[in-house]
């Protein structure tokens, strides 16, 4: 064998493969760069111009055509995914800003908090507040000065509240204007509401932990929201699985709470026998055929009894008692062969039934808190810490703090008990 010839022919192939790989990578990087910039982009004597069918990279010596059809299939799939995501961006985003930043002033013109424009109009419509401004001469009693004022002044003396406790983070949070930007990356477009405590849990908490409590609802852009949700889902799954394992040990049944449906062994056996008779009856021994038919006939006879008693759930016509007895005898008579329709009905039996022990993950987690105020507070604070550690937000509202109160005090006015041991707004 001529080894020198082999080396000579192999080296150009390797060089060609390397050049092809480098060319594909270069073309794809230029394609992404051009896609990111909707107009002409110039950098390092290169300019990338966009056309509807192909993209060209021009340099001083020549040009390289980049056509999407020439890209590898996995890259084209990623491009198509991005296009679909961009098309849905408008649909999943909020249609109006989350924060209107309307300041609420007490009757001494001291700022209390910021509220939404809808709530401000409600106060004015009820006659318990008026449009105003921080300056005395800026009073406005109609909507004419709404855009300039962005304030309402209460016409009564407010009771309670911590707005007079200056210097605390919660007070700073209540009185500061919030930015309508993504708290993670600072994006100003296409925002989504993100629940720091997952909505599945928050919705099941007592009212005082969610009514008038917007502290743990922040703004994220769709990209940051997807990334954060993945990490939140992983934490939720870990918590729920641990609780399911503990409950299964208490009950003594392995995986008793894991699935909303379980396999009914009896119905599964009926289905298996019916499938065996429908497919392999010709090759089965007589004793097997007889035992399988006995199982199927017993199931079909049970359906007849259900129809007679009015317990049928398939929408079939309810039979009279005499008619049902006669039909049942024909089914159990071994001399009468089973029809294709009867076998098909037994083959299509739904052997997966509702698990009586199953509890949804959100209910399981909230139930483990036992309604204890201190446990719920620790639960909320733990989710706040998880959000800060995983997302590392750089644009959180002024005064937002992990240790801020988790409960609205207005819900517990006149009540005493466990709620007194936690901080309240």
C-alpha positions as CSV (number, residue, x, y, z in Angstrom):
1,X,0.0,0.0,0.0
2,X,1.2,3.5,-0.9
3,X,1.0,5.3,2.4
4,X,2.3,8.6,0.9
5,X,-0.7,8.6,-1.5
6,X,-3.1,8.0,1.4
7,X,-1.7,10.9,3.4
8,X,-1.8,13.1,0.4
9,X,-5.5,12.3,-0.3
10,X,-6.6,12.4,3.4
11,X,-5.0,15.8,4.3
12,X,-7.0,17.8,1.7
13,X,-10.2,16.1,2.9
14,X,-9.5,17.1,6.5
15,X,-8.6,20.6,5.5
16,X,-11.8,20.8,3.4
17,X,-13.9,19.6,6.4
18,X,-12.3,22.1,8.6
19,X,-12.9,24.9,6.2
20,X,-16.5,23.8,5.7
21,X,-17.1,23.8,9.5
22,X,-15.5,27.2,9.9
23,X,-17.4,28.6,7.0
24,X,-20.8,27.3,8.5
25,X,-20.0,28.8,11.9
26,X,-18.9,32.1,10.3
27,X,-22.1,32.2,8.2
28,X,-24.3,31.4,11.1
29,X,-22.7,34.0,13.3
30,X,-23.1,36.6,10.6
31,X,-26.7,35.5,10.1
32,X,-27.5,36.0,13.7
33,X,-25.7,39.3,13.8
34,X,-27.7,40.6,10.8
35,X,-30.9,39.3,12.3
36,X,-30.4,41.2,15.5
37,X,-29.9,44.4,13.6
38,X,-32.9,45.2,11.4
39,X,-31.0,47.7,9.3
40,X,-27.4,48.0,8.1
41,X,-24.7,47.0,10.6
42,X,-21.1,48.0,10.1
43,X,-18.2,46.7,12.0
44,X,-14.5,46.0,11.2
45,X,-15.0,47.0,7.5
46,X,-17.8,44.5,7.2
47,X,-21.4,45.5,6.4
48,X,-24.4,43.2,6.6
49,X,-27.4,44.1,4.5
50,X,-30.9,42.6,4.8
51,X,-33.1,41.3,1.9
52,X,-36.2,39.3,2.0
53,X,-34.7,36.1,0.5
54,X,-31.0,36.1,1.2
55,X,-28.3,37.8,3.2
56,X,-24.9,38.9,1.9
57,X,-21.7,39.7,3.7
58,X,-19.6,42.1,1.9
59,X,-15.9,42.8,2.5
60,X,-13.2,44.5,0.5
61,X,-12.4,41.4,-1.7
62,X,-15.8,39.9,-2.4
63,X,-19.0,38.6,-0.9
64,X,-20.4,35.4,0.7
65,X,-24.1,34.6,0.2
66,X,-25.9,33.4,3.3
67,X,-29.2,31.8,2.6
68,X,-31.3,30.4,5.4
69,X,-32.0,27.3,3.3
70,X,-28.2,26.5,3.3
71,X,-28.0,26.5,7.1
72,X,-28.0,23.2,9.0
73,X,-31.4,21.8,10.0
74,X,-30.9,22.2,13.7
75,X,-30.0,25.9,13.2
76,X,-33.1,26.4,11.0
77,X,-35.3,24.9,13.7
78,X,-33.9,27.3,16.3
79,X,-34.5,30.2,14.0
80,X,-38.1,29.1,13.4
81,X,-38.6,28.7,17.2
82,X,-37.4,32.3,17.7
83,X,-39.8,33.5,15.0
84,X,-42.7,31.8,16.7
85,X,-41.7,33.3,20.1
86,X,-41.5,36.8,18.6
87,X,-45.0,36.3,17.1
88,X,-46.4,35.4,20.5
89,X,-44.5,38.1,22.4
90,X,-47.3,40.6,22.0
91,X,-50.0,38.1,23.0
92,X,-48.4,37.1,26.3
93,X,-47.3,40.6,27.3
94,X,-49.2,43.1,29.4
95,X,-51.3,45.5,27.4
96,X,-50.8,48.4,29.8
97,X,-48.1,49.5,32.3
98,X,-48.1,47.7,35.6
99,X,-47.4,50.8,37.7
100,X,-49.4,54.0,37.3
101,X,-47.5,55.6,40.3
102,X,-50.4,57.8,41.5
103,X,-49.5,59.1,44.9
104,X,-52.0,59.0,47.7
105,X,-51.7,61.9,50.2
106,X,-53.3,62.1,53.6
107,X,-55.3,65.2,54.6
108,X,-52.1,66.8,55.7
109,X,-50.6,66.3,52.2
110,X,-48.1,63.7,53.5
111,X,-47.5,60.9,51.0
112,X,-48.9,57.5,52.1
113,X,-48.2,55.2,49.2
114,X,-48.6,54.8,45.4
115,X,-51.7,53.3,43.9
116,X,-53.1,52.4,40.5
117,X,-55.0,54.9,38.4
118,X,-58.1,52.7,38.6
119,X,-58.0,52.7,42.4
120,X,-57.4,56.5,42.4
121,X,-60.5,57.1,40.2
122,X,-62.5,54.8,42.6
123,X,-61.5,57.1,45.6
124,X,-62.5,60.2,43.6
125,X,-65.7,58.7,42.4
126,X,-66.7,57.7,45.9
127,X,-66.2,61.3,47.0
128,X,-63.5,60.4,49.6
129,X,-60.6,61.9,47.7
130,X,-59.8,64.6,45.2
131,X,-57.2,65.1,42.5
132,X,-54.4,67.1,44.0
133,X,-50.6,67.7,43.9
134,X,-47.8,67.9,46.4
135,X,-48.1,71.7,46.3
136,X,-51.0,73.5,47.9
137,X,-51.7,75.7,44.9
138,X,-51.8,72.6,42.6
139,X,-55.2,71.3,43.8
140,X,-57.3,69.8,41.0
141,X,-60.9,68.7,41.5
142,X,-61.5,67.3,38.1
143,X,-59.9,65.1,35.6
144,X,-58.5,68.1,33.7
145,X,-55.4,68.1,35.9
146,X,-55.0,64.4,36.2
147,X,-52.0,63.9,34.0
148,X,-50.1,66.8,35.7
149,X,-51.1,65.9,39.2
150,X,-50.8,62.1,39.5
151,X,-51.9,62.6,43.1
152,X,-55.0,62.2,45.1
153,X,-55.7,63.7,48.6
154,X,-57.9,61.9,51.0
155,X,-60.8,63.9,52.5
156,X,-60.8,62.0,55.8
157,X,-58.3,61.1,58.5
158,X,-56.8,57.7,57.7
159,X,-56.5,55.3,60.6
160,X,-53.7,52.8,61.2
161,X,-51.0,52.1,58.6
162,X,-47.2,52.3,58.8
163,X,-46.7,55.1,56.4
164,X,-45.6,57.5,59.2
165,X,-42.8,55.1,60.2
166,X,-40.1,56.8,58.2
167,X,-36.7,55.2,57.5
168,X,-37.9,51.6,57.2
169,X,-37.6,49.6,53.9
170,X,-41.3,48.9,53.8
171,X,-42.1,52.6,54.2
172,X,-39.7,53.5,51.4
173,X,-41.2,50.8,49.2
174,X,-44.8,52.1,49.8
175,X,-43.9,55.8,49.0
176,X,-41.5,55.3,46.1
177,X,-42.5,55.4,42.4
178,X,-41.9,52.0,40.7
179,X,-40.3,51.7,37.3
180,X,-42.0,49.8,34.5
181,X,-38.9,47.8,33.5
182,X,-37.9,44.2,33.8
183,X,-36.4,43.8,37.2
184,X,-33.8,41.3,35.9
185,X,-32.4,42.9,32.7
186,X,-34.0,46.4,32.6
187,X,-35.9,45.8,29.4
188,X,-38.6,48.5,28.8
189,X,-40.8,46.5,26.3
190,X,-43.1,43.5,26.5
191,X,-43.5,43.0,30.2
192,X,-45.1,40.1,32.1
193,X,-46.3,39.9,35.7
194,X,-44.2,37.4,37.7
195,X,-45.3,36.0,41.0
196,X,-42.3,35.5,43.3
197,X,-44.4,33.1,45.3
198,X,-45.7,30.8,42.5
199,X,-49.4,31.6,41.8
200,X,-50.4,28.0,42.4
201,X,-49.4,28.5,46.0
202,X,-50.3,32.1,46.4
203,X,-53.9,31.5,45.3
204,X,-54.4,29.0,48.1
205,X,-53.0,31.2,50.9
206,X,-55.3,33.1,53.3
207,X,-56.7,36.4,51.9
208,X,-54.4,38.6,54.1
209,X,-51.3,37.2,52.2
210,X,-52.6,38.1,48.8
211,X,-55.2,40.9,49.0
212,X,-53.5,44.4,48.8
213,X,-50.2,42.6,48.6
214,X,-48.4,43.5,45.4
215,X,-44.9,43.4,47.0
216,X,-44.2,39.9,45.6
217,X,-45.5,40.6,42.1
218,X,-42.7,42.0,39.9
219,X,-42.1,42.7,36.2
220,X,-40.1,40.4,33.9
221,X,-39.6,40.3,30.2
222,X,-40.7,37.1,28.4
223,X,-37.1,35.8,28.2
224,X,-36.3,36.3,31.9
225,X,-39.8,35.0,32.9
226,X,-39.1,31.7,31.0
227,X,-35.7,31.3,32.6
228,X,-37.1,32.1,36.1
229,X,-40.1,29.8,35.7
230,X,-37.8,26.8,34.9
231,X,-36.0,27.3,38.2
232,X,-39.2,27.9,40.1
233,X,-40.7,24.7,38.7
234,X,-37.7,22.7,39.7
235,X,-38.0,24.0,43.3
236,X,-41.7,23.3,43.3
237,X,-41.2,19.8,42.1
238,X,-38.5,19.1,44.7
239,X,-40.8,20.4,47.5
240,X,-43.8,18.4,46.3
241,X,-42.0,15.2,45.8
242,X,-40.5,15.3,49.3
243,X,-44.0,15.8,50.8
244,X,-45.4,13.0,48.7
245,X,-42.7,10.6,49.9
246,X,-43.4,11.5,53.5
247,X,-47.1,11.0,53.1
248,X,-46.6,7.7,51.3
249,X,-44.5,6.5,54.3
250,X,-47.2,7.5,56.7
251,X,-49.9,5.7,54.7
252,X,-47.7,2.7,54.1
253,X,-48.4,2.6,50.3
254,X,-45.5,3.4,48.0
255,X,-46.1,6.2,45.5
256,X,-49.7,6.5,46.8
257,X,-49.9,10.3,46.2
258,X,-47.8,10.6,43.1
259,X,-50.3,10.3,40.2
260,X,-53.8,11.6,39.8
261,X,-54.8,8.3,38.2
262,X,-53.8,4.7,38.9
263,X,-54.1,1.4,37.0
264,X,-57.1,-0.8,38.0
265,X,-55.6,-4.3,38.0
266,X,-59.0,-6.0,37.3
267,X,-59.9,-3.7,34.4
268,X,-56.4,-4.0,33.0
269,X,-56.8,-7.9,33.1
270,X,-60.1,-7.6,31.3
271,X,-58.4,-5.5,28.5
272,X,-55.5,-7.9,28.2
273,X,-57.8,-10.9,27.9
274,X,-59.9,-9.2,25.2
275,X,-56.9,-8.1,23.2
276,X,-55.5,-11.7,23.4
277,X,-58.8,-13.1,22.1
278,X,-59.0,-10.6,19.3
279,X,-55.5,-11.1,18.0
280,X,-54.2,-14.5,18.9
281,X,-57.3,-16.7,19.5
282,X,-56.3,-19.0,16.6
283,X,-53.0,-19.9,18.3
284,X,-54.2,-20.1,21.9
285,X,-54.9,-23.4,23.7
286,X,-58.5,-24.1,24.6
287,X,-58.1,-23.7,28.3
288,X,-56.6,-20.2,27.8
289,X,-59.5,-19.2,25.5
290,X,-62.0,-20.5,28.0
291,X,-60.4,-18.6,30.9
292,X,-60.1,-15.4,28.9
293,X,-63.6,-15.6,27.7
294,X,-64.9,-16.0,31.2
295,X,-63.2,-12.8,32.3
296,X,-64.5,-10.8,29.3
297,X,-68.0,-12.2,29.6
298,X,-68.1,-11.4,33.3
299,X,-67.1,-7.8,32.6
300,X,-69.7,-7.4,29.8
301,X,-72.4,-8.9,32.1
302,X,-71.4,-6.3,34.8
303,X,-72.0,-3.5,32.2
304,X,-75.5,-4.9,31.6
305,X,-76.2,-4.8,35.3
306,X,-75.0,-1.2,35.4
307,X,-77.4,-0.3,32.6
308,X,-80.3,-2.0,34.3
309,X,-79.6,-0.1,37.6
310,X,-79.2,3.2,35.9
311,X,-75.4,3.4,36.7
312,X,-74.1,3.6,33.2
313,X,-71.8,6.5,32.4
314,X,-71.3,5.8,28.7
315,X,-74.5,7.4,27.6
316,X,-76.0,4.1,26.5
317,X,-79.8,3.5,26.7
318,X,-80.9,2.2,30.1
319,X,-82.4,-1.3,29.9
320,X,-85.5,-2.6,31.5
321,X,-84.9,-5.3,34.1
322,X,-86.3,-8.2,32.0
323,X,-84.5,-7.2,28.9
324,X,-81.3,-6.8,30.9
325,X,-81.6,-10.3,32.4
326,X,-82.1,-11.9,29.0
327,X,-79.2,-10.0,27.5
328,X,-77.0,-11.0,30.4
329,X,-77.8,-14.7,29.9
330,X,-76.8,-14.5,26.2
331,X,-73.5,-13.0,27.2
332,X,-72.7,-15.6,29.8
333,X,-73.8,-18.5,27.5
334,X,-70.5,-20.0,26.3
335,X,-72.2,-21.6,23.3
336,X,-72.9,-18.1,21.9
337,X,-69.6,-16.7,20.6
338,X,-68.5,-13.2,21.5
339,X,-69.1,-10.7,18.7
340,X,-66.4,-8.3,17.4
341,X,-68.3,-5.4,18.9
342,X,-68.3,-7.0,22.3
343,X,-64.5,-7.8,22.1
344,X,-63.9,-4.2,20.9
345,X,-65.7,-2.8,23.9
346,X,-63.7,-4.9,26.2
347,X,-60.4,-4.0,24.4
348,X,-61.2,-0.2,24.8
349,X,-62.0,-0.3,28.5
350,X,-60.4,2.5,30.4
351,X,-58.3,0.8,33.1
352,X,-56.9,4.0,34.5
353,X,-59.1,5.3,37.3
354,X,-58.9,8.3,39.6
355,X,-56.5,7.9,42.5
356,X,-58.5,8.4,45.7
357,X,-55.3,9.3,47.6
358,X,-54.0,11.9,45.1
359,X,-53.6,15.5,46.3
360,X,-52.4,18.2,43.9
361,X,-48.9,19.5,44.6
362,X,-50.0,23.0,45.4
363,X,-52.6,21.8,47.9
364,X,-50.0,19.5,49.4
365,X,-47.5,22.3,50.0
366,X,-50.0,24.8,51.4
367,X,-51.6,22.1,53.6
368,X,-48.2,21.4,55.1
369,X,-48.1,25.0,56.4
370,X,-51.2,24.2,58.5
371,X,-52.4,27.8,58.4
372,X,-49.6,28.8,60.8
373,X,-48.7,32.5,60.4
374,X,-45.0,32.0,61.2
375,X,-44.7,29.0,58.8
376,X,-46.4,31.0,56.0
377,X,-44.1,34.0,56.7
378,X,-41.0,31.7,56.5
379,X,-42.4,30.2,53.3
380,X,-42.9,33.5,51.6
381,X,-39.4,34.8,52.7
382,X,-37.9,31.6,51.4
383,X,-39.4,32.2,47.9
384,X,-38.1,35.7,48.0
385,X,-34.6,34.5,48.7
386,X,-34.9,32.0,45.9
387,X,-35.9,34.7,43.5
388,X,-33.0,36.9,44.5
389,X,-30.4,34.1,44.3
390,X,-31.6,32.7,41.0
391,X,-32.5,35.8,39.0
392,X,-30.1,38.2,40.6
393,X,-32.3,41.2,39.7
394,X,-30.7,44.6,39.3
395,X,-33.8,46.8,38.9
396,X,-36.0,45.9,41.9
397,X,-38.3,48.7,43.2
398,X,-36.8,51.0,45.7
399,X,-37.4,49.7,49.2
400,X,-38.1,46.1,48.1
401,X,-36.6,43.8,50.7
402,X,-36.6,40.1,51.5
403,X,-37.6,40.9,55.1
404,X,-40.5,43.2,54.3
405,X,-43.9,42.2,55.8
406,X,-45.8,39.3,54.1
407,X,-49.3,40.1,55.4
408,X,-51.7,43.0,55.0
409,X,-52.6,44.3,58.4
410,X,-56.0,45.7,57.2
411,X,-57.3,42.1,56.9
412,X,-56.7,41.4,60.6
413,X,-58.1,44.6,62.1
414,X,-59.8,43.8,65.4
415,X,-58.4,40.3,65.4
416,X,-55.7,38.8,67.7
417,X,-53.9,35.6,67.5
418,X,-51.1,34.1,65.5
419,X,-51.0,37.0,63.0
420,X,-49.6,39.2,65.8
421,X,-46.3,37.4,65.7
422,X,-45.5,38.5,62.1
423,X,-44.8,41.9,60.6
424,X,-47.7,43.6,58.9
425,X,-48.0,46.4,56.4
